Amino acid sequence: MALSNLTIGVVCCVVVAIVALATRETPDAREPPYVKETVPYFSHIYGLLKHGLRYFDLVSAQQPHPIFTIDLSGQKNYIVTSPELFQAVQRNTTSLSFSPAMIPAFRRMMGFDEAGIELIFRDAHTENGMYGEIHKVQKASLRALPGTESLDELCTLIRAKLLNIVNKLPSSQTIDLYAWVQDLFMRTNNSACFGEKDPFTLDPSLNSTF
């Protein structure tokens, strides 16, 4: 007797669930507490599909722990709700790697091939990698050394341009905040960097193609 599509679908789901549960790693004792699922393997996925990113807020409101783990079929998410712990996470940038999240974003936004991605993110979270180099540039930029007068001048120009634009805003206006901030960023920074002949100021339509 031929099986119906529904029966086949149910059987496939059961098989996938059994395999997933059988191969699921045991939580590491050093990890934050795991959020238990009402239906193993499916509850968190269903919650995300139903509520989107708001699901994390809903789970956070029910948790007594300041940090906890949500396991999405092997993809672990550590959720931090304590400001004190959040500051500790930020200070330990060399112990944490954001590369797993950054690599797909770079691949889509920049169009790099695999060789380029590998080069950029090689040892990315170490002092010898990308994040280490970024920190060195930041420290050098912020350090009060001879020759940084031009940086101060650039910041002064940006601030003056920013205040000029904001002060001209009408007292009551409805705006698209994201588009307005994007336009403000482009106008202030490009004007300060390129001067009076800033192509983005002379032709604002270029902003949408940048």
C-alpha positions as CSV (number, residue, x, y, z in Angstrom):
1,M,0.0,0.0,0.0
2,A,1.4,3.4,-1.0
3,L,2.3,5.8,1.8
4,S,0.7,9.2,1.8
5,N,2.9,12.3,1.6
6,L,1.9,13.2,5.2
7,T,3.1,9.8,6.5
8,I,6.4,10.1,4.7
9,G,6.8,13.6,6.1
10,V,6.2,12.5,9.6
11,V,8.6,9.6,9.3
12,C,11.3,11.9,7.9
13,C,10.8,14.3,10.8
14,V,11.0,11.5,13.3
15,V,14.2,10.1,11.7
16,V,15.8,13.6,11.6
17,A,14.9,14.2,15.3
18,I,16.3,10.8,16.4
19,V,19.6,11.4,14.5
20,A,19.9,14.9,15.9
21,L,19.3,13.8,19.5
22,A,21.7,10.9,19.1
23,T,24.5,13.1,17.7
24,R,23.8,16.1,20.0
25,E,26.9,17.0,22.1
26,T,26.7,16.9,25.9
27,P,26.7,20.4,27.3
28,D,30.2,21.5,28.6
29,A,30.2,22.2,32.3
30,R,32.0,25.4,31.6
31,E,29.2,26.7,29.4
32,P,26.3,28.9,30.7
33,P,23.1,27.0,31.7
34,Y,21.1,25.7,28.7
35,V,17.5,26.7,28.2
36,K,15.4,23.5,28.2
37,E,13.2,22.9,25.2
38,T,9.6,21.8,25.6
39,V,10.1,19.7,22.4
40,P,13.8,18.7,22.0
41,Y,15.4,20.1,18.9
42,F,12.3,21.8,17.6
43,S,11.1,24.3,20.3
44,H,13.8,27.0,19.7
45,I,13.5,26.7,15.9
46,Y,9.8,27.0,16.1
47,G,10.1,30.0,18.4
48,L,12.4,31.8,16.0
49,L,10.1,31.1,13.1
50,K,7.1,32.4,15.0
51,H,8.6,35.4,16.7
52,G,11.8,36.2,14.8
53,L,14.6,37.8,16.9
54,R,12.0,38.8,19.5
55,Y,12.1,35.2,20.6
56,F,15.4,35.9,22.4
57,D,13.7,38.7,24.4
58,L,10.8,36.4,25.3
59,V,13.3,33.7,26.5
60,S,15.4,36.2,28.4
61,A,12.4,37.4,30.3
62,Q,11.8,33.9,31.6
63,Q,15.4,33.2,32.6
64,P,16.8,33.8,36.1
65,H,20.4,33.6,34.8
66,P,22.4,36.6,33.6
67,I,23.9,34.5,30.8
68,F,22.5,31.3,29.2
69,T,22.8,29.1,26.2
70,I,20.3,28.4,23.4
71,D,21.2,25.5,21.3
72,L,19.7,25.7,17.8
73,S,20.4,22.2,16.5
74,G,24.1,22.4,17.2
75,Q,24.5,26.2,16.7
76,K,25.0,27.5,20.2
77,N,23.9,31.0,21.1
78,Y,25.1,32.6,24.3
79,I,22.7,35.3,25.5
80,V,24.0,37.9,27.9
81,T,21.4,40.0,29.8
82,S,23.6,41.5,32.6
83,P,25.3,44.8,31.9
84,E,28.2,43.8,34.1
85,L,28.8,40.6,32.2
86,F,28.3,42.4,28.8
87,Q,31.2,44.7,29.8
88,A,33.3,41.7,30.6
89,V,32.5,40.2,27.2
90,Q,33.5,43.4,25.5
91,R,36.8,43.5,27.4
92,N,37.8,40.0,26.4
93,T,37.8,40.5,22.6
94,T,40.9,38.3,22.2
95,S,39.1,35.4,23.9
96,L,36.0,35.7,21.7
97,S,35.7,35.4,17.9
98,F,33.0,37.1,15.9
99,S,34.5,35.6,12.7
100,P,31.7,32.9,12.3
101,A,29.2,35.8,12.0
102,M,31.4,38.2,10.0
103,I,32.5,35.7,7.3
104,P,29.1,35.2,5.8
105,A,28.5,39.0,5.9
106,F,31.8,39.8,4.3
107,R,31.2,37.2,1.6
108,R,27.8,38.7,0.7
109,M,28.7,42.4,1.0
110,M,32.2,42.4,-0.5
111,G,31.9,39.6,-3.0
112,F,35.3,38.2,-1.9
113,D,36.2,34.7,-3.2
114,E,37.2,32.0,-0.7
115,A,40.9,32.8,-1.1
116,G,40.2,36.4,-0.1
117,I,38.0,35.4,2.8
118,E,40.7,33.0,4.1
119,L,43.4,35.7,3.9
120,I,41.3,38.3,5.7
121,F,40.1,36.1,8.5
122,R,43.3,34.0,9.0
123,D,43.9,34.1,12.8
124,A,41.4,37.0,12.8
125,H,40.7,37.0,16.6
126,T,44.4,36.9,17.6
127,E,46.8,39.8,18.0
128,N,48.4,38.9,14.7
129,G,45.2,38.8,12.8
130,M,42.6,41.3,11.6
131,Y,41.2,42.4,14.9
132,G,44.7,42.8,16.4
133,E,45.7,45.1,13.5
134,I,42.4,47.1,13.9
135,H,43.2,47.6,17.6
136,K,46.7,48.8,16.7
137,V,45.3,51.3,14.2
138,Q,42.8,52.6,16.7
139,K,45.4,53.0,19.5
140,A,47.7,54.9,17.1
141,S,44.9,57.1,15.9
142,L,43.8,58.1,19.4
143,R,47.2,58.5,20.9
144,A,48.3,62.2,21.3
145,L,51.3,62.1,19.0
146,P,52.8,64.8,16.7
147,G,51.0,64.8,13.4
148,T,47.5,64.1,14.7
149,E,46.5,67.8,14.3
150,S,45.0,67.0,11.0
151,L,42.7,64.4,12.7
152,D,41.6,67.0,15.2
153,E,40.9,69.4,12.3
154,L,38.9,66.7,10.5
155,C,36.8,66.0,13.6
156,T,36.2,69.8,14.0
157,L,34.9,70.1,10.4
158,I,32.6,67.1,10.8
159,R,31.2,68.5,14.1
160,A,30.6,71.9,12.5
161,K,28.9,70.4,9.5
162,L,26.8,68.2,11.8
163,L,25.6,71.0,14.0
164,N,24.8,73.2,10.9
165,I,22.5,70.4,9.5
166,V,20.8,69.6,12.8
167,N,20.2,73.3,13.6
168,K,18.4,73.8,10.4
169,L,15.9,71.0,11.1
170,P,12.3,72.1,11.5
171,S,10.8,71.9,15.0
172,S,8.3,69.3,13.9
173,Q,9.0,66.7,11.1
174,T,8.4,63.0,10.5
175,I,11.4,61.3,9.0
176,D,12.8,57.9,8.1
177,L,15.4,57.7,10.9
178,Y,17.6,55.2,9.2
179,A,17.7,57.1,5.9
180,W,18.2,60.4,7.7
181,V,21.2,59.1,9.7
182,Q,22.7,57.5,6.6
183,D,22.4,60.8,4.7
184,L,23.8,62.7,7.6
185,F,26.8,60.4,7.9
186,M,27.5,60.7,4.2
187,R,27.2,64.5,4.1
188,T,29.3,65.3,7.1
189,N,32.1,62.8,6.6
190,N,32.4,63.2,2.8
191,S,32.2,67.0,3.0
192,A,35.0,67.0,5.7
193,C,37.2,64.6,3.7
194,F,36.7,65.9,0.1
195,G,36.1,69.6,0.8
196,E,34.0,72.0,-1.3
197,K,34.3,69.8,-4.4
198,D,32.9,66.8,-2.6
199,P,31.2,64.8,-5.4
200,F,28.6,63.4,-3.0
201,T,27.5,67.0,-2.1
202,L,27.6,68.2,-5.6
203,D,25.5,65.2,-6.8
204,P,23.5,63.8,-3.9
205,S,22.2,61.0,-6.2
206,L,25.6,59.4,-5.7
207,N,24.8,58.6,-2.1
208,S,22.4,55.8,-3.1
209,T,25.0,54.1,-5.2
210,F,27.8,54.4,-2.6
